[in-house]
Amino acid sequence: MDSVIEDVRVRKILDSRGNATVEVDILTWNGFGRAAAPSGASTGSREVVSFPEGGVDKIISEVEDLISSELIGMDAEDISDIDMVLKEIDGTDNYSSIGGNTTVAVSMAVAKAAAASYNLPLYKYLGGNLVNEIPYPLGNMMNGGAHAGIHAPDIQEFLIVPSGANNITEAVFANSQVHKKLKELIQIKDSLFTGGKGDEGGWVPNVSNDVALEIQAQACEEVGDETGVTIRPALDMAASEFWDNNQEKYVYSQDNVSRDTGDQIEFVKDIVETYDMIYVEDPFDESDFEGFKELNSLIGDKCLVCGDDLFVTNKEILAKGIEMNAANAIIIKPNQIGSLSETYATVKLAKENDVAPVVSHRSGETTDETIAHLAVAFGAPLIKTGALGGERIAKLNELIRIEEELSNPIMAKLDK
């Protein structure tokens, strides 16, 4: 009876962009769980609906009592059953009635309450006693695209991975040093740079994509030499954001260049080979499985080719990608699919087929630290959660604490 749900509370809180989101408390006889839902700016069209019409206020005024009446008396251990009840309450295929952000916040809070009921941290409750791997932090260094202003690069995120780090503390601080180094390098290239940052804490320079790539690589090399930690560059291109369906081309406004799919394949391949990229996310439009497939066949042996908008944490869509060999990595964002059990089903399918799960934050975040526990429980090789900023370091600092608790902790295996 320790984990029987006694109360459900839903409140309206701020996310990191100043927008409203939901935070949920689940109380059991002997436990407590709290989780908040993030939101994205660059979103895939096949994601579940974040909130119903009326937004968070409708959730608070109309949905909270309905969810409470259904969940009170259920056992928080029965996460799959609870997620099914939430789906039944919603009654739609895409959570448009009560919102995927609502259901995912409830789902994660239930899991945390179940773990707390047995005095276990969430990562151990979900992952078991033998879990001992810590993911590498995939850090956002510079922002462009939908996360920045009109004069920023078209590529949305210039990322890094401290692939030579021996532990999470070394990795987190290596990322922080690269972030600081980049500020110095941007100031040299952009005389008007004022230190502005994008939604996820990366610098927003007024430079071309090529210049951004060059200084990203330079910062990795210089900090790597200073610290002795190998640091490799990575990208989230978010190419759906600059795909022009009428022209059937990728329009790079900053560089005044347009590329068709063939040109885009060669462009991305050249970037990966020139800068020894370890990871490239969403290099094509969300519907272009063929483009992903061709790129993966060319560079998948040396670089993680990751689908975010392509897969939206959806098991059925991932199955199509696996059949086509479209990618060797997948972004995992629980609020894209609406529940923890559906998220786990996608992770399980990915791992069974050697597709690397990359647990990720969203551009609109809260100080909720749940995804740090999910990344460890799922055995994810990477966690994408920024480098600086309170809502980002909440996850990074939690990973430091988790590593301290683990017996014989090691960094997760990075194949590329």
KEKE-3310 file (N, C-alpha, C; in steps of 0.2 Angstrom, whole numbers, plus 5000, padded with zeros to 4 digits):
npx = (5004:5011:5013:5001:4991:4986:4984:4982:4990:4989:4998:5001:5015:5030:5040:5057:5056:5047:5034:5019:5017:5014:5015:5016:5011:5012:5005:5008:5005:5017:5026:5032:5030:5036:5034:5038:5032:5041:5043:5044:5052:5056:5048:5042:5030:5023:5022:5014:5000:5003:4996:4978:4965:4964:4974:4985:4978:4965:4968:4970:4958:4948:4953:4961:4953:4947:4957:4962:4952:4951:4964:4967:4969:4974:4988:5004:5015:5010:5013:5011:4998:4992:4996:4989:4976:4976:4977:4965:4956:4959:4956:4959:4970:4981:4983:4975:4965:4967:4980:4997:5008:5002:4999:5012:5018:5011:5013:5027:5028:5021:5029:5041:5035:5032:5045:5050:5042:5047:5059:5069:5080:5075:5081:5087:5075:5069:5079:5086:5096:5109:5113:5125:5130:5135:5128:5136:5137:5129:5132:5125:5132:5132:5119:5107:5095:5078:5080:5086:5090:5087:5098:5107:5116:5110:5109:5103:5109:5125:5134:5143:5153:5161:5170:5181:5181:5183:5174:5158:5159:5171:5167:5156:5162:5171:5163:5158:5169:5172:5161:5164:5176:5171:5164:5175:5180:5170:5168:5180:5177:5164:5161:5150:5145:5135:5135:5123:5111:5104:5088:5092:5104:5115:5127:5123:5129:5132:5136:5142:5137:5148:5158:5154:5155:5169:5174:5169:5175:5188:5187:5184:5196:5206:5202:5202:5216:5220:5214:5216:5206:5198:5187:5173:5165:5148:5131:5115:5105:5091:5084:5071:5066:5072:5069:5062:5047:5041:5051:5058:5070:5084:5085:5097:5098:5106:5118:5115:5112:5105:5101:5098:5091:5102:5113:5113:5115:5129:5134:5132:5139:5152:5154:5154:5166:5176:5176:5177:5165:5155:5142:5126:5111:5095:5097:5090:5074:5059:5051:5059:5064:5072:5083:5089:5093:5102:5112:5116:5121:5132:5140:5137:5145:5155:5149:5136:5120:5106:5089:5076:5064:5061:5057:5050:5050:5042:5037:5031:5035:5049:5051:5049:5060:5070:5069:5072:5085:5088:5093:5105:5103:5092:5082:5076:5062:5051:5039:5035:5028:5020:5019:5027:5028:5026:5037:5047:5045:5048:5062:5066:5064:5073:5086:5086:5089:5101:5101:5105:5099:5096:5093:5084:5082:5070:5068:5061:5062:5061:5066:5065:5072:5071:5074:5088:5088:5081:5090:5100:5094:5089:5101:5107:5118:5121:5116:5106:5106:5109:5122:5124:5115:5101:5090:5096:5108:5102:5099:5112:5119:5112:5116:5129:5127:5121:5131:5139:5132:5132:5138:5154:5154:5154:5158:5146:5145:5152:5150:5155)
npy = (4994:5006:5013:5018:5030:5045:5058:5071:5084:5099:5112:5129:5134:5144:5142:5142:5151:5160:5157:5148:5133:5116:5109:5094:5086:5071:5062:5049:5036:5034:5041:5054:5063:5074:5083:5092:5099:5102:5113:5114:5124:5122:5111:5094:5090:5079:5077:5074:5084:5098:5106:5107:5117:5133:5131:5130:5135:5130:5116:5117:5122:5113:5100:5095:5090:5079:5070:5068:5061:5049:5044:5043:5031:5022:5012:5018:5011:5005:5010:5009:5005:5017:5026:5022:5024:5038:5040:5036:5045:5056:5052:5054:5052:5060:5067:5078:5083:5084:5086:5083:5087:5088:5075:5069:5075:5071:5057:5056:5061:5052:5040:5045:5046:5033:5028:5035:5030:5018:5022:5024:5031:5038:5034:5021:5014:5013:5008:4998:4989:4986:4996:5007:5016:5033:5045:5054:5072:5082:5096:5113:5125:5137:5146:5146:5148:5143:5146:5158:5175:5185:5187:5177:5161:5149:5136:5127:5123:5122:5111:5101:5087:5080:5069:5062:5063:5057:5056:5062:5074:5080:5080:5089:5101:5103:5106:5118:5126:5126:5134:5146:5149:5150:5162:5172:5169:5172:5186:5191:5188:5194:5210:5217:5209:5206:5197:5190:5177:5161:5152:5140:5143:5144:5154:5168:5172:5184:5179:5169:5153:5145:5152:5150:5136:5135:5142:5135:5122:5127:5131:5119:5112:5120:5121:5107:5105:5112:5106:5092:5084:5076:5083:5084:5091:5094:5094:5101:5103:5105:5105:5105:5117:5126:5121:5124:5121:5124:5128:5116:5115:5118:5132:5143:5157:5166:5163:5165:5155:5141:5124:5108:5092:5082:5091:5095:5083:5081:5093:5091:5079:5083:5093:5085:5076:5086:5092:5082:5078:5071:5069:5072:5080:5079:5083:5084:5088:5084:5074:5067:5053:5046:5055:5055:5041:5039:5048:5042:5030:5034:5041:5035:5026:5033:5043:5049:5049:5057:5057:5068:5077:5069:5057:5059:5053:5042:5025:5018:5026:5026:5012:5011:5019:5011:5000:5005:5009:5022:5030:5031:5035:5042:5055:5057:5063:5064:5072:5073:5061:5058:5050:5041:5027:5025:5032:5023:5012:5016:5018:5005:4998:5005:5002:4988:4987:4993:5007:5022:5029:5046:5055:5070:5088:5102:5117:5126:5125:5119:5118:5105:5089:5077:5071:5068:5057:5048:5046:5039:5028:5022:5019:5028:5034:5047:5063:5077:5092:5106:5118:5128:5139:5140:5131:5121:5117:5111:5098:5093:5095:5086:5074:5073:5071:5059:5050:5050:5042:5030:5013:5009:5018:5022:5030:5030:5020:5026:5024:5031)
npz = (5000:5001:4989:4984:4976:4984:4982:4969:4962:4952:4944:4938:4931:4927:4912:4905:4895:4899:4897:4900:4909:4914:4931:4940:4955:4964:4977:4987:5000:5006:4999:4987:4972:4959:4944:4929:4914:4898:4884:4866:4853:4840:4833:4829:4816:4819:4832:4848:4853:4863:4873:4876:4867:4875:4884:4898:4908:4906:4909:4923:4927:4923:4920:4930:4941:4935:4931:4944:4950:4944:4946:4959:4972:4963:4961:4961:4956:4945:4932:4918:4917:4922:4913:4902:4907:4907:4893:4890:4896:4889:4875:4862:4847:4848:4860:4860:4868:4882:4882:4878:4886:4898:4901:4901:4911:4922:4921:4923:4936:4943:4942:4949:4961:4964:4965:4976:4986:4989:4994:4984:4971:4956:4944:4948:4952:4939:4931:4938:4950:4944:4936:4930:4921:4915:4905:4891:4891:4879:4873:4871:4862:4853:4846:4832:4819:4824:4837:4839:4834:4819:4812:4815:4813:4801:4804:4818:4831:4837:4844:4856:4861:4875:4872:4877:4891:4908:4918:4923:4929:4925:4911:4911:4915:4905:4894:4899:4899:4885:4881:4887:4880:4867:4868:4868:4855:4847:4849:4842:4829:4827:4829:4834:4843:4858:4868:4868:4871:4865:4866:4873:4880:4872:4863:4853:4838:4825:4812:4798:4793:4790:4796:4810:4811:4810:4821:4831:4830:4833:4846:4852:4850:4856:4870:4872:4871:4882:4893:4891:4888:4875:4864:4854:4840:4836:4828:4828:4815:4812:4800:4795:4797:4788:4776:4760:4754:4742:4733:4735:4741:4753:4761:4765:4773:4779:4772:4760:4751:4742:4743:4735:4739:4736:4736:4749:4756:4752:4757:4771:4773:4770:4780:4791:4789:4787:4800:4809:4815:4828:4829:4821:4820:4813:4799:4788:4781:4790:4784:4775:4773:4764:4761:4774:4775:4764:4768:4780:4776:4770:4780:4793:4799:4806:4812:4823:4816:4818:4822:4826:4824:4814:4820:4832:4845:4843:4842:4831:4820:4822:4819:4805:4801:4806:4798:4785:4788:4791:4801:4814:4827:4839:4845:4861:4868:4881:4881:4868:4864:4875:4886:4899:4898:4885:4880:4885:4877:4865:4867:4870:4858:4850:4856:4855:4841:4839:4838:4844:4859:4863:4876:4878:4882:4880:4871:4878:4895:4912:4929:4932:4935:4929:4917:4918:4926:4918:4907:4913:4918:4906:4900:4891:4879:4877:4884:4880:4885:4886:4891:4900:4912:4922:4921:4913:4920:4930:4927:4923:4935:4943:4937:4941:4955:4954:4949:4959:4968:4962:4961:4956:4944:4926:4911:4898:4883:4869:4852:4841)
capx = (5000:5015:5013:4994:4990:4982:4982:4985:4989:4992:4999:5003:5022:5034:5046:5062:5055:5042:5028:5015:5017:5011:5019:5011:5013:5008:5007:5006:5005:5024:5030:5030:5034:5035:5037:5035:5033:5044:5040:5049:5051:5057:5044:5040:5023:5019:5022:5007:4998:5006:4990:4972:4963:4963:4980:4986:4972:4960:4970:4969:4951:4943:4956:4964:4949:4945:4963:4963:4946:4953:4970:4967:4967:4978:4995:5009:5019:5007:5014:5008:4990:4990:4997:4983:4970:4977:4975:4957:4953:4960:4951:4961:4976:4987:4982:4973:4959:4970:4987:5003:5012:4999:5000:5019:5020:5008:5017:5034:5027:5019:5035:5045:5032:5033:5052:5051:5038:5052:5065:5074:5080:5071:5086:5087:5069:5067:5084:5088:5102:5115:5114:5131:5133:5133:5129:5140:5133:5129:5131:5124:5137:5130:5112:5104:5088:5072:5082:5090:5087:5087:5105:5111:5117:5104:5110:5100:5113:5131:5135:5150:5153:5168:5171:5187:5180:5183:5168:5153:5161:5176:5163:5152:5166:5174:5158:5158:5175:5171:5156:5168:5181:5168:5163:5181:5181:5164:5170:5185:5173:5158:5162:5144:5142:5134:5134:5117:5111:5097:5084:5095:5110:5121:5128:5120:5133:5130:5141:5139:5137:5155:5162:5152:5158:5176:5176:5166:5180:5194:5186:5185:5203:5210:5200:5205:5223:5221:5212:5218:5200:5196:5181:5172:5160:5142:5126:5108:5103:5084:5083:5064:5065:5073:5067:5056:5043:5039:5057:5061:5077:5086:5087:5102:5097:5112:5124:5112:5113:5100:5103:5093:5093:5108:5118:5112:5119:5136:5136:5133:5145:5158:5155:5156:5172:5181:5177:5177:5159:5153:5134:5123:5104:5090:5101:5085:5067:5056:5048:5064:5068:5077:5089:5093:5095:5108:5118:5118:5125:5139:5144:5135:5151:5159:5145:5129:5115:5101:5082:5072:5058:5060:5054:5046:5050:5036:5039:5029:5039:5055:5051:5050:5067:5075:5068:5075:5092:5088:5097:5108:5102:5085:5081:5070:5059:5045:5033:5034:5024:5015:5019:5034:5028:5027:5044:5051:5044:5053:5069:5068:5065:5079:5092:5086:5091:5107:5100:5107:5094:5099:5088:5085:5078:5067:5071:5057:5063:5060:5071:5064:5078:5069:5078:5094:5087:5079:5095:5104:5090:5089:5107:5108:5125:5121:5110:5106:5103:5113:5129:5124:5108:5098:5086:5100:5112:5098:5100:5119:5121:5109:5120:5135:5125:5119:5137:5142:5129:5133:5144:5158:5151:5158:5154:5142:5149:5151:5153:5157)
capy = (5000:5012:5017:5020:5037:5048:5065:5073:5092:5102:5119:5132:5137:5147:5139:5146:5157:5164:5154:5144:5125:5112:5105:5090:5083:5065:5060:5042:5035:5034:5044:5060:5064:5081:5083:5098:5098:5107:5114:5115:5129:5119:5105:5090:5090:5073:5077:5075:5091:5100:5108:5108:5124:5135:5130:5128:5137:5125:5111:5119:5123:5108:5093:5092:5086:5073:5066:5066:5056:5043:5041:5042:5024:5017:5011:5022:5006:5002:5016:5007:5006:5024:5030:5020:5028:5045:5040:5035:5051:5061:5050:5056:5049:5064:5070:5085:5084:5086:5089:5078:5090:5086:5068:5067:5078:5066:5051:5056:5062:5045:5036:5048:5045:5026:5027:5038:5026:5013:5025:5023:5036:5036:5030:5015:5011:5011:5005:4992:4989:4986:5002:5011:5021:5040:5048:5060:5078:5085:5103:5118:5131:5142:5145:5149:5146:5145:5147:5164:5180:5184:5188:5171:5156:5145:5130:5129:5121:5120:5107:5098:5081:5079:5061:5060:5064:5051:5056:5067:5081:5082:5082:5095:5107:5104:5109:5125:5129:5128:5139:5152:5150:5153:5169:5175:5169:5176:5193:5193:5188:5198:5216:5219:5204:5209:5192:5187:5170:5159:5149:5135:5146:5145:5161:5170:5177:5187:5176:5164:5146:5142:5154:5147:5130:5136:5144:5129:5117:5130:5131:5112:5110:5124:5118:5100:5105:5115:5101:5085:5080:5076:5086:5084:5095:5091:5099:5100:5107:5107:5107:5106:5125:5131:5118:5127:5115:5126:5127:5110:5116:5120:5139:5146:5164:5169:5163:5167:5149:5136:5117:5103:5086:5080:5096:5095:5077:5082:5098:5088:5074:5087:5096:5079:5074:5091:5094:5076:5078:5065:5069:5077:5079:5082:5086:5084:5089:5078:5069:5065:5047:5044:5059:5052:5034:5040:5051:5037:5025:5037:5043:5032:5022:5038:5049:5047:5052:5057:5059:5071:5079:5063:5051:5062:5048:5037:5019:5016:5029:5023:5006:5013:5021:5005:4996:5009:5011:5029:5034:5026:5038:5045:5059:5054:5068:5061:5075:5072:5056:5059:5046:5038:5020:5025:5034:5017:5007:5018:5017:4998:4996:5008:4998:4982:4988:4997:5014:5025:5034:5052:5059:5077:5093:5106:5124:5129:5120:5120:5116:5098:5086:5070:5067:5065:5050:5044:5045:5034:5022:5020:5018:5032:5036:5055:5067:5084:5097:5113:5118:5133:5141:5136:5125:5116:5114:5107:5091:5092:5094:5080:5068:5073:5068:5052:5047:5049:5037:5024:5009:5008:5022:5023:5034:5026:5018:5030:5020:5035)
capz = (5000:5001:4983:4982:4975:4988:4979:4963:4961:4945:4945:4932:4932:4921:4909:4904:4890:4902:4895:4905:4908:4920:4936:4944:4961:4965:4984:4989:5007:5008:4994:4983:4965:4956:4937:4925:4906:4894:4877:4861:4848:4834:4834:4823:4815:4821:4840:4851:4855:4870:4877:4872:4867:4882:4887:4905:4912:4905:4913:4930:4929:4920:4919:4936:4945:4931:4932:4951:4952:4940:4948:4967:4973:4959:4963:4957:4953:4939:4927:4911:4918:4923:4907:4898:4910:4905:4886:4889:4898:4883:4870:4855:4845:4849:4866:4859:4873:4888:4881:4880:4891:4905:4903:4902:4918:4927:4920:4926:4943:4946:4942:4954:4968:4965:4967:4982:4990:4991:4995:4978:4966:4950:4939:4950:4952:4933:4928:4942:4954:4941:4931:4932:4916:4915:4898:4890:4890:4872:4876:4866:4862:4849:4843:4826:4817:4828:4844:4839:4830:4811:4809:4817:4808:4799:4808:4824:4837:4837:4850:4857:4866:4878:4872:4881:4898:4912:4922:4922:4932:4920:4905:4912:4916:4899:4891:4901:4896:4878:4880:4888:4875:4861:4868:4866:4848:4843:4849:4837:4822:4827:4833:4837:4848:4864:4873:4868:4870:4863:4871:4877:4883:4867:4861:4846:4834:4819:4808:4793:4795:4789:4802:4816:4811:4811:4828:4835:4830:4836:4853:4855:4850:4861:4877:4873:4873:4889:4898:4890:4886:4868:4863:4847:4838:4834:4826:4827:4810:4812:4793:4793:4798:4782:4770:4757:4750:4735:4729:4736:4743:4759:4760:4770:4772:4781:4767:4753:4747:4742:4742:4735:4744:4734:4738:4756:4757:4751:4762:4778:4773:4770:4787:4796:4787:4788:4807:4813:4819:4831:4829:4817:4821:4809:4793:4782:4783:4794:4780:4770:4776:4759:4763:4780:4773:4760:4772:4785:4772:4769:4786:4799:4803:4809:4815:4824:4812:4823:4820:4831:4820:4809:4823:4837:4850:4841:4841:4825:4815:4822:4816:4798:4801:4807:4792:4780:4790:4790:4806:4819:4834:4840:4851:4866:4872:4883:4879:4861:4864:4880:4893:4901:4896:4877:4879:4886:4872:4859:4869:4870:4851:4848:4859:4852:4834:4839:4837:4850:4862:4865:4880:4877:4885:4875:4871:4884:4900:4919:4933:4933:4933:4928:4911:4920:4929:4913:4903:4916:4918:4899:4897:4885:4878:4877:4886:4877:4890:4886:4895:4906:4913:4928:4919:4910:4925:4935:4924:4924:4942:4945:4935:4946:4961:4953:4948:4966:4971:4959:4962:4950:4938:4920:4906:4893:4877:4863:4847:4835)
cpx = (5004:5014:5006:4994:4985:4979:4986:4984:4993:4992:5002:5010:5025:5039:5051:5061:5049:5035:5025:5016:5014:5016:5014:5015:5009:5010:5004:5007:5012:5029:5028:5034:5032:5038:5034:5037:5036:5040:5045:5047:5051:5054:5042:5032:5019:5020:5015:5006:5000:5000:4984:4970:4961:4969:4980:4980:4966:4961:4968:4962:4946:4946:4958:4959:4947:4951:4963:4958:4948:4959:4971:4965:4971:4985:5000:5014:5016:5007:5011:5001:4988:4991:4991:4977:4970:4975:4968:4954:4954:4955:4953:4968:4982:4986:4979:4967:4962:4977:4993:5007:5009:5000:5007:5021:5017:5012:5023:5033:5025:5025:5040:5042:5032:5040:5053:5047:5042:5059:5071:5074:5077:5075:5086:5081:5067:5073:5087:5094:5109:5117:5120:5134:5130:5133:5133:5135:5134:5127:5130:5128:5135:5123:5111:5097:5083:5074:5085:5086:5089:5094:5110:5112:5110:5104:5108:5105:5120:5133:5142:5149:5160:5169:5177:5187:5180:5177:5164:5155:5166:5172:5160:5156:5170:5169:5158:5163:5175:5166:5160:5172:5177:5166:5169:5181:5176:5166:5175:5181:5168:5159:5156:5141:5141:5133:5127:5117:5104:5094:5087:5102:5116:5121:5125:5124:5130:5136:5138:5140:5144:5159:5161:5155:5166:5178:5174:5172:5187:5193:5187:5193:5207:5208:5203:5212:5224:5219:5214:5212:5198:5189:5179:5165:5154:5137:5119:5106:5096:5082:5076:5063:5067:5073:5061:5053:5042:5045:5060:5069:5078:5088:5091:5102:5103:5118:5121:5113:5107:5103:5098:5095:5100:5114:5118:5116:5127:5138:5137:5139:5152:5160:5158:5163:5178:5182:5177:5171:5157:5146:5131:5115:5100:5093:5096:5078:5064:5053:5053:5068:5073:5084:5093:5096:5102:5114:5120:5122:5132:5143:5142:5140:5155:5156:5138:5124:5108:5094:5078:5065:5056:5056:5050:5045:5044:5039:5037:5034:5046:5056:5052:5057:5072:5074:5072:5083:5093:5092:5100:5107:5095:5085:5075:5068:5052:5038:5031:5028:5019:5015:5026:5034:5029:5034:5048:5051:5048:5060:5071:5069:5071:5085:5092:5089:5097:5106:5101:5101:5097:5093:5089:5080:5074:5070:5067:5057:5061:5066:5070:5070:5077:5073:5085:5094:5085:5085:5100:5100:5089:5095:5109:5115:5126:5115:5111:5103:5107:5119:5128:5117:5105:5094:5090:5104:5108:5099:5107:5121:5118:5113:5126:5133:5124:5126:5140:5139:5130:5139:5148:5156:5156:5154:5151:5146:5147:5154:5156:5164)
cpy = (5006:5016:5019:5027:5040:5055:5067:5081:5094:5109:5122:5136:5140:5142:5144:5152:5161:5162:5149:5137:5122:5109:5101:5087:5077:5063:5053:5041:5036:5037:5051:5061:5071:5081:5089:5096:5103:5108:5116:5121:5126:5112:5101:5090:5084:5072:5077:5082:5093:5102:5109:5116:5127:5135:5128:5129:5132:5118:5112:5119:5117:5101:5090:5088:5079:5068:5063:5060:5049:5040:5039:5035:5019:5017:5014:5017:5004:5008:5015:5008:5013:5028:5028:5023:5035:5046:5040:5041:5056:5059:5052:5052:5054:5069:5077:5087:5087:5088:5084:5081:5088:5079:5066:5069:5073:5060:5051:5057:5056:5041:5038:5046:5037:5025:5029:5034:5020:5016:5024:5029:5034:5032:5023:5011:5009:5007:4999:4993:4989:4991:5006:5015:5028:5042:5054:5066:5081:5092:5108:5124:5137:5141:5149:5147:5148:5147:5154:5169:5180:5185:5182:5166:5152:5139:5131:5128:5119:5117:5104:5092:5080:5072:5058:5060:5057:5050:5062:5074:5084:5084:5088:5101:5108:5108:5117:5129:5131:5133:5146:5154:5153:5160:5174:5175:5172:5184:5195:5193:5193:5204:5219:5215:5207:5204:5189:5180:5168:5155:5144:5137:5146:5152:5162:5175:5179:5185:5171:5157:5143:5145:5151:5140:5130:5137:5138:5124:5120:5129:5124:5110:5114:5122:5111:5100:5108:5110:5094:5081:5081:5078:5087:5088:5091:5096:5096:5105:5109:5109:5108:5114:5129:5127:5122:5122:5117:5126:5120:5110:5119:5127:5142:5153:5168:5169:5164:5161:5144:5129:5112:5097:5083:5084:5096:5089:5078:5088:5095:5083:5078:5090:5090:5077:5080:5093:5088:5076:5071:5064:5074:5075:5083:5086:5087:5086:5083:5073:5065:5059:5045:5048:5056:5045:5035:5043:5046:5031:5027:5038:5039:5028:5026:5043:5047:5052:5052:5060:5062:5072:5073:5058:5053:5057:5043:5031:5016:5019:5027:5016:5006:5015:5016:5001:4999:5010:5018:5033:5029:5029:5041:5049:5057:5060:5066:5065:5075:5066:5055:5055:5043:5030:5020:5027:5027:5013:5009:5017:5010:4996:4999:5004:4991:4982:4992:5004:5018:5030:5040:5056:5066:5082:5096:5113:5128:5124:5123:5117:5108:5094:5079:5067:5065:5058:5045:5042:5039:5028:5018:5017:5021:5034:5044:5058:5074:5088:5103:5112:5123:5135:5137:5130:5120:5113:5110:5099:5089:5091:5088:5074:5068:5069:5060:5048:5046:5044:5030:5020:5008:5012:5022:5027:5029:5025:5023:5026:5024:5039)
cpz = (5000:4995:4980:4982:4980:4986:4973:4963:4955:4946:4939:4934:4926:4918:4907:4899:4893:4900:4901:4904:4914:4924:4940:4950:4962:4972:4985:4997:5010:5003:4990:4977:4962:4949:4934:4918:4903:4888:4872:4856:4841:4835:4828:4822:4818:4829:4842:4853:4862:4875:4873:4871:4874:4886:4894:4909:4912:4909:4920:4932:4928:4921:4926:4940:4942:4932:4939:4953:4949:4944:4956:4968:4969:4962:4958:4953:4946:4934:4920:4911:4919:4917:4902:4901:4907:4897:4885:4891:4892:4877:4863:4854:4847:4855:4865:4864:4879:4888:4883:4885:4898:4906:4904:4909:4923:4927:4924:4934:4946:4947:4948:4961:4969:4968:4974:4988:4993:4992:4990:4974:4960:4945:4942:4950:4944:4929:4931:4945:4950:4936:4934:4927:4916:4907:4897:4889:4883:4874:4870:4867:4859:4846:4837:4825:4822:4835:4844:4835:4822:4808:4811:4812:4807:4803:4815:4830:4835:4844:4850:4862:4868:4878:4875:4888:4902:4916:4920:4924:4927:4913:4906:4912:4909:4894:4892:4899:4889:4877:4882:4883:4869:4862:4866:4858:4844:4843:4844:4830:4822:4831:4836:4842:4855:4870:4873:4867:4868:4868:4875:4879:4878:4865:4854:4842:4828:4814:4803:4796:4795:4795:4808:4816:4813:4818:4833:4836:4833:4843:4856:4855:4855:4868:4878:4874:4880:4894:4897:4889:4879:4868:4856:4845:4836:4832:4827:4821:4810:4805:4791:4793:4792:4776:4767:4752:4743:4731:4729:4737:4750:4758:4766:4769:4774:4776:4760:4748:4748:4740:4741:4739:4742:4737:4746:4759:4757:4756:4769:4778:4773:4777:4791:4795:4789:4796:4812:4818:4822:4831:4825:4818:4816:4803:4787:4785:4786:4790:4775:4773:4771:4760:4769:4778:4769:4764:4777:4782:4771:4775:4793:4802:4807:4813:4817:4820:4816:4821:4826:4828:4816:4813:4829:4843:4849:4839:4834:4819:4816:4819:4808:4797:4801:4800:4786:4781:4789:4795:4811:4826:4833:4846:4855:4870:4874:4881:4872:4860:4869:4886:4893:4898:4888:4876:4879:4880:4866:4861:4868:4863:4848:4850:4856:4844:4833:4836:4844:4853:4865:4869:4880:4881:4879:4876:4877:4890:4907:4923:4935:4931:4931:4922:4913:4922:4923:4908:4906:4916:4911:4896:4891:4884:4879:4880:4883:4882:4891:4890:4901:4906:4918:4926:4916:4915:4930:4933:4925:4931:4945:4943:4939:4952:4960:4952:4955:4970:4968:4961:4956:4943:4932:4915:4900:4887:4872:4857:4841:4837)
residu = (MET:ASP:SER:VAL:ILE:GLU:ASP:VAL:ARG:VAL:ARG:LYS:ILE:LEU:ASP:SER:ARG:GLY:ASN:ALA:THR:VAL:GLU:VAL:ASP:ILE:LEU:THR:TRP:ASN:GLY:PHE:GLY:ARG:ALA:ALA:ALA:PRO:SER:GLY:ALA:SER:THR:GLY:SER:ARG:GLU:VAL:VAL:SER:PHE:PRO:GLU:GLY:GLY:VAL:ASP:LYS:ILE:ILE:SER:GLU:VAL:GLU:ASP:LEU:ILE:SER:SER:GLU:LEU:ILE:GLY:MET:ASP:ALA:GLU:ASP:ILE:SER:ASP:ILE:ASP:MET:VAL:LEU:LYS:GLU:ILE:ASP:GLY:THR:ASP:ASN:TYR:SER:SER:ILE:GLY:GLY:ASN:THR:THR:VAL:ALA:VAL:SER:MET:ALA:VAL:ALA:LYS:ALA:ALA:ALA:ALA:SER:TYR:ASN:LEU:PRO:LEU:TYR:LYS:TYR:LEU:GLY:GLY:ASN:LEU:VAL:ASN:GLU:ILE:PRO:TYR:PRO:LEU:GLY:ASN:MET:MET:ASN:GLY:GLY:ALA:HIS:ALA:GLY:ILE:HIS:ALA:PRO:ASP:ILE:GLN:GLU:PHE:LEU:ILE:VAL:PRO:SER:GLY:ALA:ASN:ASN:ILE:THR:GLU:ALA:VAL:PHE:ALA:ASN:SER:GLN:VAL:HIS:LYS:LYS:LEU:LYS:GLU:LEU:ILE:GLN:ILE:LYS:ASP:SER:LEU:PHE:THR:GLY:GLY:LYS:GLY:ASP:GLU:GLY:GLY:TRP:VAL:PRO:ASN:VAL:SER:ASN:ASP:VAL:ALA:LEU:GLU:ILE:GLN:ALA:GLN:ALA:CYS:GLU:GLU:VAL:GLY:ASP:GLU:THR:GLY:VAL:THR:ILE:ARG:PRO:ALA:LEU:ASP:MET:ALA:ALA:SER:GLU:PHE:TRP:ASP:ASN:ASN:GLN:GLU:LYS:TYR:VAL:TYR:SER:GLN:ASP:ASN:VAL:SER:ARG:ASP:THR:GLY:ASP:GLN:ILE:GLU:PHE:VAL:LYS:ASP:ILE:VAL:GLU:THR:TYR:ASP:MET:ILE:TYR:VAL:GLU:ASP:PRO:PHE:ASP:GLU:SER:ASP:PHE:GLU:GLY:PHE:LYS:GLU:LEU:ASN:SER:LEU:ILE:GLY:ASP:LYS:CYS:LEU:VAL:CYS:GLY:ASP:ASP:LEU:PHE:VAL:THR:ASN:LYS:GLU:ILE:LEU:ALA:LYS:GLY:ILE:GLU:MET:ASN:ALA:ALA:ASN:ALA:ILE:ILE:ILE:LYS:PRO:ASN:GLN:ILE:GLY:SER:LEU:SER:GLU:THR:TYR:ALA:THR:VAL:LYS:LEU:ALA:LYS:GLU:ASN:ASP:VAL:ALA:PRO:VAL:VAL:SER:HIS:ARG:SER:GLY:GLU:THR:THR:ASP:GLU:THR:ILE:ALA:HIS:LEU:ALA:VAL:ALA:PHE:GLY:ALA:PRO:LEU:ILE:LYS:THR:GLY:ALA:LEU:GLY:GLY:GLU:ARG:ILE:ALA:LYS:LEU:ASN:GLU:LEU:ILE:ARG:ILE:GLU:GLU:GLU:LEU:SER:ASN:PRO:ILE:MET:ALA:LYS:LEU:ASP:LYS)
# end
